Amino acid sequence: MTNNSDHLVRRGWTPHGGQDAILPPHATRWLASRTGLGARSTPVAPDSTLTVPESALPEPAYKALADVVGERHVLTGRAERLGRAGGLSYLDLLRHRGTGAIAVPDAVVVPADPAQVQQVVEVCAAAGIGLVPFGGGTSVVGGVTALRGDKAAVVVLDLMRLDRLVSVDPVSRLAVFQAGVVAPEAERLLAAHGLTLGHVPQSFERATIGGFAATRSSGQASAGYGRFEDMVEGVRVATPRGEWRAGVAPASAAGPDLRQLVVGSEGAFGVLTEVTVRVRELPTVRRYEGFVLDGWEAGATAVRELAQARVLADVTRLSDPHETEVAFAMSGGWKTALVRKYLRARGILEPCLLVLGWECTSTEELALRRRATMRVLRGLRPVSLGTAAGEKWRHGRFSGPRQRDALMDSGVCVETLETATYWSTLSSLRTEVRAALIGSLSAPGRTPVVACHISHAYETGASLYFTTIVPRDHDDPEGQWQRAKAAACAAISDGPLGTISHHHAVGTDHAPYLAKEIGDLGTDVLAGVKRTLDPDGVLNPGKLVR
Ligand SMILES: Cc1cc2nc3c(=O)[nH]c(=O)nc-3n(C[C@H](O)[C@H](O)[C@H](O)COP(=O)(O)OP(=O)(O)OC[C@H]3O[C@@H](n4cnc5c(N)ncnc54)[C@H](O)[C@@H]3O)c2cc1C
């Protein structure tokens, strides 16, 4: 059987956790002085010490599934089940490092094509078996947690064998992918046609086309290429009621857009087996630059003015002073000291790093677009750090998850959360979420760092992405983060100032806050769709619709 061994790693981003990434000594020293982190290392518990219950999959259901996909594609072994037990949130990783109970599926089913997916869904519906669609398993909100709900057993449906580019229409700039294609492979397949999707989230290396669509994912170049839902032109979905296809034209007034009911449905309405996406010409010229503005308000104003003048670079990312401090501290060395001195000499007291990246198909296009951006930006007096700073960011854009592994090995509680709001409430939301996180995580000997950035900007508002770093509470590691996350979610939803998720989706973690955001009628609409498509409630129990 094809096997992607990355799927079998749930204790970190890399097979060996933090051993693949090393925290440089200057970073460790900074963490100790800034947060109070002690020298305690927290090695990963071996998989053999984790509790994995026996599979409860009833024999008739096993046989029916094996009849569809073949016995070797119904996996009931300990390692395979543990390898698909949960996603990659801090809490998921902690549990796989031995801190608490893990929800382990009763089996992993690995169909070969859309027709087999349809049959597997029907078998599960008939047998009353819960079914969790699993793409790259990179969910950070509990989206792939194998909850049973009221079912006798739950299986994970791993889409890794749906790995084909089905067709390309270069004239219309459309591509049809099977749902399990991982993002780097999608880009490799498209590049052969001179095309790109341009969807580059930080989870790029492991996440799939189906996962992007199911979560309304947003990539780092969203200002240029759009969010993933903007790219979806059509969907093919396996549901307990039969196969459903939506999307026949680039635009339509034939009622509400049903594609958008499937996009963001997190496996609760059906399993995406194919996704038709809009693609673009492969860029041949790139330019990434770094700038520094003085203080959060100046930085946020710059991004707003770029968005409202419609001259955002494809990548537009503003770090607040705390995230800029972390970036400088992690880089360390004499060059960083020089940059600090250089900025002070130019009157920058609270540096906020702004990275702008353009991806174009000609030098003329690049020059034209950059000139338009710079015309607006110059009025806000940024200090340029040149292309070196931009390229440094571009080359390190996927290092975050590896650094997280290393931080976890060093005894750090490190997690992120995100939201979005309108420009008029952006700064107050940032202040309130920061205060909630700091208030919850501060303790004697533990000072949290709460860093924030804008990575997705719109004419009317922007996303806020928070990263929290604090020494772990070794007596109650899960509770420490659960309380902090609850405080932050309350700050977001009590206002209500913003959305409970800009791109990580709902999963289990945000489910308690969804009704407040969409209202009772909105909740009923979702429940009605669920009842129509999945009357027995077998699809992804406990997610989106409860
Ligand atoms: C380190 C890290 C960085 C991240 N950075 C970003 C980022 O920059 N931007 C961003 O948007 N997200 C980010 N994420 C979150 C995550 O990567 C996205 O939600 C991604 O879209 C999930 O894709 P996946 O294939 O891994 O889906 P999975 O994690 O496997 O599944 C996610 C959800 O979608 C459902 N699902 C998956 N495939 C299908 C399918 N074919 N049909 C129906 N339902 C399906 C699952 O049941 C689950 O509910 C990050 C995660 C990590 C761990």
The ligand as an ORCA input file, in Angstrom:
! r2SCAN-3c Opt
* xyz 0 1
  C       2.196     24.559     11.369
  C       0.873     24.856     10.755
  C       0.711     25.993     10.002
  C      -0.537     26.296      9.436
  N      -0.649     27.394      8.645
  C      -1.825     27.660      8.033
  C      -1.952     28.783      7.155
  O      -0.982     29.514      6.898
  N      -3.162     28.989      6.559
  C      -4.212     28.157      6.783
  O      -5.267     28.386      6.200
  N      -4.126     27.124      7.627
  C      -2.967     26.828      8.239
  N      -2.868     25.750      9.081
  C      -4.062     24.922      9.331
  C      -4.228     23.742      8.326
  O      -3.027     23.484      7.687
  C      -5.297     24.072      7.306
  O      -6.542     24.036      7.967
  C      -5.352     23.123      6.104
  O      -6.271     23.644      5.191
  C      -5.728     21.721      6.450
  O      -5.442     20.883      5.346
  P      -5.248     19.328      5.552
  O      -5.165     18.673      4.230
  O      -4.128     19.050      6.478
  O      -6.626     18.962      6.241
  P      -6.890     18.064      7.529
  O      -6.178     18.626      8.688
  O      -6.667     16.655      7.192
  O      -8.461     18.320      7.720
  C      -8.954     19.581      8.083
  C     -10.489     19.520      8.111
  O     -10.973     19.320      6.799
  C     -11.626     18.062      6.699
  N     -11.209     17.465      5.430
  C      -9.955     17.211      5.013
  N      -9.981     16.715      3.765
  C     -11.277     16.665      3.396
  C     -11.952     16.243      2.236
  N     -11.322     15.766      1.159
  N     -13.305     16.326      2.208
  C     -13.996     16.801      3.270
  N     -13.405     17.198      4.392
  C     -12.059     17.142      4.454
  C     -11.210     17.272      7.916
  O     -12.169     16.322      8.304
  C     -11.030     18.375      8.935
  O     -12.258     18.756      9.471
  C      -1.636     25.429      9.662
  C      -1.450     24.269     10.418
  C      -0.217     23.979     10.961
  C      -0.036     22.721     11.738
*
